[in-house]
Amino acid sequence: MLEFTLVKDIAEQSRLKEMYQYEFLSDIESNYVIKVAEQLVGFIQINRYVEEKFINDYDMERYIINDLGDENTIVIEKLFIEEKYRGNGYGTLFVDWVKTNYTGGRILLCSLYEVEDFWRYQGFVPVEYPHKEYPEDIYETDVYCYVEKDLEDLSTTLSL
């Protein structure tokens, strides 16, 4: 049985931080764990979008940012699946669960190079923006966005 659970207890958050010292991030608004038959498989960490924090945290200062998010936007800060459970579709199920439960806005994330194909497969597209110093040139960032619209409409949605 698959179970997604919001971690509300500070002691459980501390336990997760201790178990996943390098993977588990601090100062996250919502931490969810995924369990299969009572076995911890992984976790996902989500924050509300705050433009200034997002721009600073993800080194986006060099880009011209316009309408990247609003009060309905969330940021997937971290998706982590235990190595022995990878390749079983749990990451996909987790992302589908997030898309279902966080409706009505954009979902942003900053992807590692190694998992960009995974996020593209999930319907996320890379955000492209002009560089402040060279506005005629468009650069693809490692920031990915999912919007509840047809993917054909995303280029219009994300354009400046």
ZADO-1210 file (C-alpha; in nm, 4 decimals, padded with zeros to 6 digits):
<atoms>
<atom x="00.0000" y="00.0000" z="00.0000" code="MET" pos="1"/>
<atom x="00.1343" y="00.3412" z="-00.1048" code="LEU" pos="2"/>
<atom x="00.1106" y="00.6249" z="00.1482" code="GLU" pos="3"/>
<atom x="00.1973" y="00.9966" z="00.1236" code="PHE" pos="4"/>
<atom x="00.2146" y="01.1666" z="00.4634" code="THR" pos="5"/>
<atom x="00.2783" y="01.5246" z="00.5706" code="LEU" pos="6"/>
<atom x="00.5432" y="01.5304" z="00.8422" code="VAL" pos="7"/>
<atom x="00.3954" y="01.7453" z="01.1206" code="LYS" pos="8"/>
<atom x="00.5917" y="01.6257" z="01.4200" code="ASP" pos="9"/>
<atom x="00.9194" y="01.8081" z="01.4927" code="ILE" pos="10"/>
<atom x="01.0697" y="01.4874" z="01.6314" code="ALA" pos="11"/>
<atom x="00.9964" y="01.3054" z="01.3042" code="GLU" pos="12"/>
<atom x="01.1503" y="01.5924" z="01.1060" code="GLN" pos="13"/>
<atom x="01.4594" y="01.5686" z="01.3242" code="SER" pos="14"/>
<atom x="01.4713" y="01.1923" z="01.2677" code="ARG" pos="15"/>
<atom x="01.4528" y="01.2446" z="00.8894" code="LEU" pos="16"/>
<atom x="01.7275" y="01.5083" z="00.9085" code="LYS" pos="17"/>
<atom x="01.9438" y="01.2640" z="01.1022" code="GLU" pos="18"/>
<atom x="01.8737" y="00.9751" z="00.8588" code="MET" pos="19"/>
<atom x="01.9290" y="01.1841" z="00.5448" code="TYR" pos="20"/>
<atom x="02.1971" y="01.4265" z="00.6584" code="GLN" pos="21"/>
<atom x="02.3024" y="01.5329" z="00.3091" code="TYR" pos="22"/>
<atom x="01.9680" y="01.5074" z="00.1335" code="GLU" pos="23"/>
<atom x="01.7224" y="01.6577" z="00.3822" code="PHE" pos="24"/>
<atom x="01.7000" y="02.0376" z="00.3626" code="LEU" pos="25"/>
<atom x="01.6280" y="02.2693" z="00.6554" code="SER" pos="26"/>
<atom x="01.3751" y="02.5555" z="00.6595" code="ASP" pos="27"/>
<atom x="01.1169" y="02.3802" z="00.4432" code="ILE" pos="28"/>
<atom x="00.7468" y="02.4531" z="00.4906" code="GLU" pos="29"/>
<atom x="00.6112" y="02.1110" z="00.3908" code="SER" pos="30"/>
<atom x="00.7884" y="01.7777" z="00.4168" code="ASN" pos="31"/>
<atom x="00.6091" y="01.4680" z="00.2906" code="TYR" pos="32"/>
<atom x="00.7262" y="01.1084" z="00.3164" code="VAL" pos="33"/>
<atom x="00.6326" y="00.8241" z="00.0877" code="ILE" pos="34"/>
<atom x="00.5941" y="00.4783" z="00.2350" code="LYS" pos="35"/>
<atom x="00.5202" y="00.1461" z="00.0738" code="VAL" pos="36"/>
<atom x="00.3936" y="-00.1208" z="00.3135" code="ALA" pos="37"/>
<atom x="00.5137" y="00.0887" z="00.6099" code="GLU" pos="38"/>
<atom x="00.8646" y="00.1105" z="00.4577" code="GLN" pos="39"/>
<atom x="01.0067" y="00.4609" z="00.4049" code="LEU" pos="40"/>
<atom x="01.0869" y="00.4988" z="00.0348" code="VAL" pos="41"/>
<atom x="01.1667" y="00.8699" z="00.0140" code="GLY" pos="42"/>
<atom x="01.0494" y="01.2239" z="00.0725" code="PHE" pos="43"/>
<atom x="00.9604" y="01.5462" z="-00.1018" code="ILE" pos="44"/>
<atom x="01.0097" y="01.8987" z="00.0302" code="GLN" pos="45"/>
<atom x="00.7890" y="02.1872" z="-00.0841" code="ILE" pos="46"/>
<atom x="00.7886" y="02.5637" z="-00.0216" code="ASN" pos="47"/>
<atom x="00.5605" y="02.8428" z="-00.1273" code="ARG" pos="48"/>
<atom x="00.7186" y="03.0574" z="-00.3986" code="TYR" pos="49"/>
<atom x="00.8814" y="03.3776" z="-00.2737" code="VAL" pos="50"/>
<atom x="01.0342" y="03.5632" z="-00.5669" code="GLU" pos="51"/>
<atom x="01.3316" y="03.7231" z="-00.3911" code="GLU" pos="52"/>
<atom x="01.4248" y="03.4040" z="-00.2073" code="LYS" pos="53"/>
<atom x="01.3896" y="03.1931" z="-00.5230" code="PHE" pos="54"/>
<atom x="01.6001" y="03.4316" z="-00.7304" code="ILE" pos="55"/>
<atom x="01.8742" y="03.4430" z="-00.4658" code="ASN" pos="56"/>
<atom x="01.8689" y="03.0721" z="-00.3747" code="ASP" pos="57"/>
<atom x="01.8837" y="02.9556" z="-00.7357" code="TYR" pos="58"/>
<atom x="02.1297" y="03.2154" z="-00.8618" code="ASP" pos="59"/>
<atom x="01.8788" y="03.3732" z="-01.0990" code="MET" pos="60"/>
<atom x="02.0002" y="03.7321" z="-01.0468" code="GLU" pos="61"/>
<atom x="02.1721" y="03.7304" z="-01.3842" code="ARG" pos="62"/>
<atom x="01.8435" y="03.6710" z="-01.5673" code="TYR" pos="63"/>
<atom x="01.5561" y="03.9070" z="-01.6325" code="ILE" pos="64"/>
<atom x="01.2753" y="03.7547" z="-01.4270" code="ILE" pos="65"/>
<atom x="00.9169" y="03.8323" z="-01.5147" code="ASN" pos="66"/>
<atom x="00.6073" y="03.6476" z="-01.3922" code="ASP" pos="67"/>
<atom x="00.7965" y="03.3378" z="-01.2850" code="LEU" pos="68"/>
<atom x="00.5433" y="03.2734" z="-01.0105" code="GLY" pos="69"/>
<atom x="00.2701" y="03.4122" z="-00.7912" code="ASP" pos="70"/>
<atom x="00.0885" y="03.3276" z="-00.4668" code="GLU" pos="71"/>
<atom x="-00.0351" y="03.0008" z="-00.6233" code="ASN" pos="72"/>
<atom x="00.3140" y="02.8846" z="-00.7190" code="THR" pos="73"/>
<atom x="00.4993" y="02.6212" z="-00.5193" code="ILE" pos="74"/>
<atom x="00.8612" y="02.5123" z="-00.5349" code="VAL" pos="75"/>
<atom x="00.9703" y="02.1503" z="-00.5138" code="ILE" pos="76"/>
<atom x="01.2916" y="02.1985" z="-00.3213" code="GLU" pos="77"/>
<atom x="01.3870" y="01.8323" z="-00.3071" code="LYS" pos="78"/>
<atom x="01.2556" y="01.4960" z="-00.4264" code="LEU" pos="79"/>
<atom x="01.4541" y="01.2077" z="-00.2856" code="PHE" pos="80"/>
<atom x="01.3907" y="00.8371" z="-00.3401" code="ILE" pos="81"/>
<atom x="01.6093" y="00.5812" z="-00.1633" code="GLU" pos="82"/>
<atom x="01.8511" y="00.4303" z="-00.4152" code="GLU" pos="83"/>
<atom x="01.7214" y="00.0748" z="-00.3683" code="LYS" pos="84"/>
<atom x="01.3683" y="00.1937" z="-00.4595" code="TYR" pos="85"/>
<atom x="01.4615" y="00.3970" z="-00.7674" code="ARG" pos="86"/>
<atom x="01.3335" y="00.2784" z="-01.1030" code="GLY" pos="87"/>
<atom x="01.0089" y="00.1457" z="-00.9559" code="ASN" pos="88"/>
<atom x="00.7950" y="00.4483" z="-01.0462" code="GLY" pos="89"/>
<atom x="00.7752" y="00.5941" z="-00.6942" code="TYR" pos="90"/>
<atom x="00.9188" y="00.9296" z="-00.8043" code="GLY" pos="91"/>
<atom x="00.6581" y="00.9523" z="-01.0804" code="THR" pos="92"/>
<atom x="00.3793" y="00.8633" z="-00.8369" code="LEU" pos="93"/>
<atom x="00.5051" y="01.1287" z="-00.5955" code="PHE" pos="94"/>
<atom x="00.5157" y="01.3967" z="-00.8668" code="VAL" pos="95"/>
<atom x="00.1657" y="01.2978" z="-00.9856" code="ASP" pos="96"/>
<atom x="00.0464" y="01.3272" z="-00.6269" code="TRP" pos="97"/>
<atom x="00.1951" y="01.6785" z="-00.6009" code="VAL" pos="98"/>
<atom x="00.0330" y="01.7833" z="-00.9313" code="LYS" pos="99"/>
<atom x="-00.3024" y="01.6566" z="-00.8048" code="THR" pos="100"/>
<atom x="-00.2797" y="01.8152" z="-00.4601" code="ASN" pos="101"/>
<atom x="-00.1236" y="02.1491" z="-00.5548" code="TYR" pos="102"/>
<atom x="-00.3563" y="02.2602" z="-00.8311" code="THR" pos="103"/>
<atom x="-00.4276" y="02.6035" z="-00.9662" code="GLY" pos="104"/>
<atom x="-00.0770" y="02.7321" z="-01.0174" code="GLY" pos="105"/>
<atom x="00.2749" y="02.6655" z="-01.1304" code="ARG" pos="106"/>
<atom x="00.5181" y="02.4211" z="-00.9827" code="ILE" pos="107"/>
<atom x="00.8832" y="02.5271" z="-01.0014" code="LEU" pos="108"/>
<atom x="01.2026" y="02.3394" z="-00.9276" code="LEU" pos="109"/>
<atom x="01.5714" y="02.3598" z="-00.9914" code="CYS" pos="110"/>
<atom x="01.6862" y="02.0329" z="-01.1464" code="SER" pos="111"/>
<atom x="02.0146" y="01.8538" z="-01.1217" code="LEU" pos="112"/>
<atom x="02.1586" y="01.7777" z="-01.4638" code="TYR" pos="113"/>
<atom x="02.1366" y="01.4014" z="-01.4000" code="GLU" pos="114"/>
<atom x="01.7574" y="01.4048" z="-01.3574" code="VAL" pos="115"/>
<atom x="01.6476" y="01.6631" z="-01.6134" code="GLU" pos="116"/>
<atom x="01.5024" y="01.3882" z="-01.8352" code="ASP" pos="117"/>
<atom x="01.2892" y="01.2686" z="-01.5434" code="PHE" pos="118"/>
<atom x="01.1372" y="01.6156" z="-01.4960" code="TRP" pos="119"/>
<atom x="01.0786" y="01.6587" z="-01.8699" code="ARG" pos="120"/>
<atom x="00.9003" y="01.3225" z="-01.8729" code="TYR" pos="121"/>
<atom x="00.6786" y="01.4528" z="-01.5899" code="GLN" pos="122"/>
<atom x="00.5664" y="01.7461" z="-01.8080" code="GLY" pos="123"/>
<atom x="00.8046" y="02.0088" z="-01.6700" code="PHE" pos="124"/>
<atom x="00.9740" y="02.2409" z="-01.9176" code="VAL" pos="125"/>
<atom x="01.2970" y="02.4385" z="-01.8748" code="PRO" pos="126"/>
<atom x="01.2487" y="02.8098" z="-01.8189" code="VAL" pos="127"/>
<atom x="01.4199" y="03.0283" z="-02.0771" code="GLU" pos="128"/>
<atom x="01.5078" y="03.3904" z="-02.0061" code="TYR" pos="129"/>
<atom x="01.7294" y="03.6576" z="-02.1544" code="PRO" pos="130"/>
<atom x="02.0483" y="03.7442" z="-01.9731" code="HIS" pos="131"/>
<atom x="02.0445" y="04.0945" z="-01.8176" code="LYS" pos="132"/>
<atom x="02.3633" y="04.1959" z="-01.9963" code="GLU" pos="133"/>
<atom x="02.2643" y="04.0364" z="-02.3299" code="TYR" pos="134"/>
<atom x="01.8837" y="04.0663" z="-02.3562" code="PRO" pos="135"/>
<atom x="01.8813" y="03.9617" z="-02.7221" code="GLU" pos="136"/>
<atom x="02.0191" y="03.6182" z="-02.6242" code="ASP" pos="137"/>
<atom x="01.7915" y="03.3595" z="-02.4641" code="ILE" pos="138"/>
<atom x="01.9377" y="03.1198" z="-02.2080" code="TYR" pos="139"/>
<atom x="01.7901" y="02.7966" z="-02.0821" code="GLU" pos="140"/>
<atom x="01.8143" y="02.7734" z="-01.7052" code="THR" pos="141"/>
<atom x="01.8136" y="02.4665" z="-01.4814" code="ASP" pos="142"/>
<atom x="01.4805" y="02.5893" z="-01.3455" code="VAL" pos="143"/>
<atom x="01.1858" y="02.3803" z="-01.4592" code="TYR" pos="144"/>
<atom x="00.8199" y="02.4718" z="-01.4535" code="CYS" pos="145"/>
<atom x="00.4956" y="02.2770" z="-01.4667" code="TYR" pos="146"/>
<atom x="00.1727" y="02.4601" z="-01.5436" code="VAL" pos="147"/>
<atom x="-00.1729" y="02.3075" z="-01.5574" code="GLU" pos="148"/>
<atom x="-00.2163" y="02.3851" z="-01.9255" code="LYS" pos="149"/>
<atom x="-00.1420" y="02.2159" z="-02.2520" code="ASP" pos="150"/>
<atom x="00.2333" y="02.2021" z="-02.3010" code="LEU" pos="151"/>
<atom x="00.1869" y="02.3882" z="-02.6298" code="GLU" pos="152"/>
<atom x="00.0690" y="02.6917" z="-02.4322" code="ASP" pos="153"/>
<atom x="00.3756" y="02.6952" z="-02.2052" code="LEU" pos="154"/>
<atom x="00.5954" y="02.8897" z="-02.4449" code="SER" pos="155"/>
<atom x="00.3390" y="03.1716" z="-02.4413" code="THR" pos="156"/>
<atom x="00.2982" y="03.1494" z="-02.0654" code="THR" pos="157"/>
<atom x="00.6717" y="03.1706" z="-01.9963" code="LEU" pos="158"/>
<atom x="00.7694" y="03.4269" z="-02.2558" code="SER" pos="159"/>
<atom x="00.8558" y="03.7827" z="-02.1570" code="LEU" pos="160"/>
</atoms>
